[in-house]
């Protein structure tokens, strides 16, 4: 058995364990082998929705979902693509859209979703409001437990996202969290979803390839 096959089987086993735990915790969950499979399934969900919110996820950006929907006539609520004075109204509209698309900063092997937000629009929309929520997460987001998930956020997700957003936080320079007091700090709202919220429809799509930060 070659290295590639060994790694593929390892990813599939971790993905299957994670999906089983997510389903036990009330989520709809699927393990899909590659990005194109995830993209196709998300676009099927988009076909059922008229208003679609984008949570600022690099994973969703990498799938080029928004580009695929250009000219579709759907209301695309993407606060990253509007003027600064429009961002807040778009964020508010995301809370009541038909379909909200997001990534996850970490997904635990026992079926918890962990996210960090600077504003709170993404973490709010992930728990209550939209008719349907779809979370796409690469194999790189799977962690053993909540503690490891938070560590992953502090050492990988937050520094890379701060750099992506051109922020002048200490972690951009050092690559490590220093629990800073920077006005531009994005580590403000942690969300740990242990079970599917009672009145929310959440589907988690785990990808066998790495996606996002």
FIDOLUM-327427 format. One record per residue (C-alpha): residue number from 0; x, y, z. Coordinates in steps of 0.001 Angstrom, whole numbers. Example, Ala and Ser with C-alpha at 12.3 -4.5 7.8 and 13.67 -1.06 7.14 Angstrom:
BEGIN
@seq 0 | east 12300 | north -4500 | up 7800
@seq 1 | east 13670 | north -1060 | up 7140
% end
This chain:
BEGIN
@seq 0 | east 0 | north 0 | up 0
@seq 1 | east 1459 | north 3363 | up -1047
@seq 2 | east 1696 | north 6523 | up 1022
@seq 3 | east -1106 | north 8255 | up -859
@seq 4 | east -3496 | north 5373 | up -256
@seq 5 | east -2556 | north 5200 | up 3431
@seq 6 | east -3189 | north 8920 | up 3857
@seq 7 | east -6491 | north 8680 | up 1972
@seq 8 | east -7725 | north 5866 | up 4213
@seq 9 | east -6675 | north 7812 | up 7300
@seq 10 | east -8625 | north 10874 | up 6151
@seq 11 | east -11677 | north 8783 | up 5377
@seq 12 | east -11625 | north 7107 | up 8783
@seq 13 | east -11316 | north 10418 | up 10630
@seq 14 | east -14020 | north 11902 | up 8434
@seq 15 | east -16346 | north 8952 | up 9006
@seq 16 | east -15838 | north 9140 | up 12775
@seq 17 | east -16547 | north 12863 | up 12755
@seq 18 | east -19672 | north 12474 | up 10597
@seq 19 | east -21023 | north 9744 | up 12869
@seq 20 | east -20545 | north 11987 | up 15912
@seq 21 | east -22130 | north 14998 | up 14189
@seq 22 | east -25176 | north 12928 | up 13250
@seq 23 | east -25444 | north 11639 | up 16809
@seq 24 | east -25505 | north 15278 | up 17921
@seq 25 | east -28424 | north 16063 | up 15602
@seq 26 | east -26684 | north 17548 | up 12566
@seq 27 | east -27052 | north 16382 | up 8998
@seq 28 | east -23500 | north 15481 | up 8040
@seq 29 | east -21659 | north 14044 | up 5045
@seq 30 | east -18083 | north 13125 | up 4210
@seq 31 | east -17221 | north 14016 | up 633
@seq 32 | east -13926 | north 13021 | up -994
@seq 33 | east -12965 | north 16295 | up -2653
@seq 34 | east -13776 | north 19977 | up -3092
@seq 35 | east -15695 | north 19487 | up -6307
@seq 36 | east -18106 | north 17111 | up -4560
@seq 37 | east -18666 | north 19681 | up -1810
@seq 38 | east -19137 | north 22462 | up -4351
@seq 39 | east -21713 | north 20472 | up -6328
@seq 40 | east -23750 | north 19676 | up -3223
@seq 41 | east -23672 | north 23290 | up -2018
@seq 42 | east -24816 | north 24545 | up -5415
@seq 43 | east -27765 | north 22130 | up -5230
@seq 44 | east -28741 | north 23741 | up -1916
@seq 45 | east -28308 | north 27199 | up -3449
@seq 46 | east -30796 | north 26234 | up -6169
@seq 47 | east -33507 | north 25953 | up -3495
@seq 48 | east -32830 | north 29387 | up -1966
@seq 49 | east -33585 | north 32909 | up -3088
@seq 50 | east -31479 | north 34764 | up -511
@seq 51 | east -28018 | north 33391 | up 303
@seq 52 | east -25726 | north 34700 | up 3028
@seq 53 | east -21946 | north 34323 | up 3011
@seq 54 | east -20207 | north 34212 | up 6382
@seq 55 | east -16775 | north 35375 | up 5276
@seq 56 | east -15444 | north 31820 | up 5039
@seq 57 | east -12218 | north 31184 | up 3128
@seq 58 | east -13413 | north 27611 | up 2520
@seq 59 | east -16554 | north 28884 | up 769
@seq 60 | east -14470 | north 31433 | up -1156
@seq 61 | east -12182 | north 28667 | up -2409
@seq 62 | east -15205 | north 26820 | up -3804
@seq 63 | east -16156 | north 29895 | up -5909
@seq 64 | east -19813 | north 29532 | up -4949
@seq 65 | east -20551 | north 33237 | up -5261
@seq 66 | east -19010 | north 33398 | up -8706
@seq 67 | east -21122 | north 30440 | up -9825
@seq 68 | east -24270 | north 32275 | up -8696
@seq 69 | east -23488 | north 35538 | up -10480
@seq 70 | east -26367 | north 36429 | up -12776
@seq 71 | east -28686 | north 33884 | up -11136
@seq 72 | east -31079 | north 36556 | up -9898
@seq 73 | east -30632 | north 35430 | up -6297
@seq 74 | east -30018 | north 37879 | up -3474
@seq 75 | east -26367 | north 37338 | up -2506
@seq 76 | east -25598 | north 38708 | up 943
@seq 77 | east -21827 | north 39041 | up 1117
@seq 78 | east -20561 | north 41760 | up 3456
@seq 79 | east -17077 | north 41310 | up 2028
@seq 80 | east -18231 | north 42572 | up -1373
@seq 81 | east -20007 | north 45801 | up -403
@seq 82 | east -19002 | north 49324 | up 598
@seq 83 | east -18121 | north 49853 | up 4295
@seq 84 | east -21341 | north 51749 | up 4975
@seq 85 | east -23384 | north 48789 | up 3700
@seq 86 | east -21654 | north 46040 | up 5653
@seq 87 | east -23829 | north 46224 | up 8758
@seq 88 | east -27125 | north 46022 | up 6894
@seq 89 | east -25837 | north 43021 | up 4920
@seq 90 | east -24717 | north 41299 | up 8115
@seq 91 | east -28178 | north 41819 | up 9607
@seq 92 | east -29857 | north 40453 | up 6478
@seq 93 | east -27714 | north 37311 | up 6702
@seq 94 | east -29465 | north 36442 | up 9969
@seq 95 | east -32796 | north 35856 | up 8195
@seq 96 | east -31703 | north 34588 | up 4770
@seq 97 | east -32943 | north 31362 | up 3165
@seq 98 | east -29478 | north 29801 | up 3114
@seq 99 | east -26385 | north 30737 | up 5106
@seq 100 | east -23003 | north 29388 | up 3974
@seq 101 | east -20040 | north 29193 | up 6310
@seq 102 | east -16928 | north 27276 | up 7156
@seq 103 | east -15822 | north 26104 | up 10586
@seq 104 | east -12631 | north 26916 | up 12445
@seq 105 | east -12648 | north 23427 | up 13948
@seq 106 | east -14811 | north 20298 | up 14064
@seq 107 | east -14190 | north 17848 | up 16883
@seq 108 | east -14163 | north 14074 | up 16571
@seq 109 | east -17024 | north 13966 | up 19077
@seq 110 | east -19185 | north 16194 | up 16880
@seq 111 | east -18823 | north 19782 | up 18107
@seq 112 | east -18500 | north 22861 | up 15885
@seq 113 | east -16086 | north 25567 | up 17041
@seq 114 | east -15901 | north 29058 | up 15582
@seq 115 | east -14392 | north 32409 | up 16395
@seq 116 | east -15765 | north 35759 | up 15246
@seq 117 | east -14828 | north 39386 | up 15565
@seq 118 | east -18279 | north 40901 | up 14960
@seq 119 | east -20606 | north 38039 | up 15846
@seq 120 | east -22697 | north 37960 | up 12676
@seq 121 | east -21313 | north 34570 | up 11631
@seq 122 | east -21582 | north 32918 | up 15035
@seq 123 | east -25128 | north 34272 | up 15436
@seq 124 | east -26272 | north 33076 | up 12013
@seq 125 | east -24858 | north 29618 | up 12705
@seq 126 | east -27200 | north 29081 | up 15637
@seq 127 | east -30541 | north 30755 | up 14850
@seq 128 | east -32188 | north 32703 | up 12048
@seq 129 | east -31517 | north 31404 | up 8537
@seq 130 | east -33901 | north 28818 | up 7091
@seq 131 | east -30965 | north 26553 | up 6235
@seq 132 | east -27299 | north 26561 | up 7279
@seq 133 | east -24555 | north 24742 | up 5388
@seq 134 | east -21080 | north 24424 | up 6881
@seq 135 | east -18207 | north 23277 | up 4685
@seq 136 | east -15029 | north 22127 | up 6437
@seq 137 | east -11856 | north 20564 | up 5110
@seq 138 | east -10102 | north 17588 | up 6652
@seq 139 | east -7607 | north 20046 | up 8167
@seq 140 | east -10333 | north 21355 | up 10488
@seq 141 | east -10892 | north 18050 | up 12313
@seq 142 | east -9487 | north 18073 | up 15863
@seq 143 | east -9646 | north 15723 | up 18824
@seq 144 | east -11621 | north 17942 | up 21201
@seq 145 | east -12686 | north 21489 | up 22069
@seq 146 | east -9369 | north 22296 | up 23737
@seq 147 | east -7445 | north 21352 | up 20602
@seq 148 | east -9957 | north 23286 | up 18499
@seq 149 | east -9381 | north 26497 | up 20445
@seq 150 | east -5632 | north 25930 | up 20234
@seq 151 | east -5988 | north 25525 | up 16477
@seq 152 | east -7869 | north 28807 | up 16243
@seq 153 | east -5247 | north 30707 | up 18248
@seq 154 | east -2224 | north 29305 | up 16409
@seq 155 | east -3548 | north 28908 | up 12850
@seq 156 | east -6977 | north 30312 | up 11999
@seq 157 | east -6862 | north 33653 | up 13804
@seq 158 | east -3340 | north 34731 | up 12766
@seq 159 | east -3932 | north 33772 | up 9129
@seq 160 | east -7329 | north 35469 | up 8985
@seq 161 | east -5943 | north 38620 | up 10598
@seq 162 | east -3237 | north 38681 | up 7930
@seq 163 | east -5832 | north 38071 | up 5190
@seq 164 | east -7815 | north 41050 | up 6455
@seq 165 | east -4678 | north 43256 | up 6545
@seq 166 | east -4982 | north 43872 | up 10277
@seq 167 | east -2160 | north 45197 | up 12435
@seq 168 | east -2465 | north 42685 | up 15267
@seq 169 | east 542 | north 41150 | up 17074
@seq 170 | east -318 | north 37670 | up 15746
@seq 171 | east 165 | north 38862 | up 12171
@seq 172 | east 3793 | north 39686 | up 12970
@seq 173 | east 4561 | north 36732 | up 15255
@seq 174 | east 2211 | north 34050 | up 13926
@seq 175 | east 1163 | north 33327 | up 17513
@seq 176 | east -1652 | north 34521 | up 19752
@seq 177 | east -510 | north 36814 | up 22556
@seq 178 | east -3998 | north 37489 | up 23990
@seq 179 | east -3576 | north 41035 | up 22706
@seq 180 | east -5579 | north 44164 | up 23477
@seq 181 | east -5359 | north 45435 | up 19911
@seq 182 | east -8377 | north 47473 | up 18726
@seq 183 | east -8305 | north 45272 | up 15618
@seq 184 | east -8375 | north 42012 | up 17600
@seq 185 | east -10652 | north 39463 | up 15894
@seq 186 | east -10705 | north 37002 | up 18811
@seq 187 | east -13892 | north 38304 | up 20420
@seq 188 | east -16764 | north 35811 | up 20120
@seq 189 | east -16278 | north 32075 | up 20574
@seq 190 | east -19038 | north 29680 | up 19565
@seq 191 | east -19067 | north 26012 | up 20605
@seq 192 | east -22100 | north 24161 | up 19250
@seq 193 | east -22329 | north 20822 | up 21061
@seq 194 | east -25719 | north 19813 | up 19664
@seq 195 | east -27804 | north 21085 | up 16769
@seq 196 | east -29859 | north 24031 | up 18033
@seq 197 | east -33525 | north 23126 | up 18396
@seq 198 | east -34980 | north 25212 | up 15578
@seq 199 | east -32056 | north 25315 | up 13153
@seq 200 | east -31501 | north 23197 | up 10045
@seq 201 | east -27738 | north 22587 | up 9832
@seq 202 | east -25834 | north 20449 | up 7349
@seq 203 | east -22097 | north 19875 | up 7781
@seq 204 | east -20112 | north 18868 | up 4697
@seq 205 | east -16688 | north 17453 | up 5560
@seq 206 | east -14228 | north 17400 | up 2705
@seq 207 | east -11444 | north 14854 | up 2315
@seq 208 | east -9146 | north 17658 | up 1121
@seq 209 | east -7839 | north 20652 | up 3130
@seq 210 | east -9911 | north 23821 | up 2817
@seq 211 | east -9435 | north 27295 | up 4218
@seq 212 | east -7535 | north 28269 | up 7364
% end
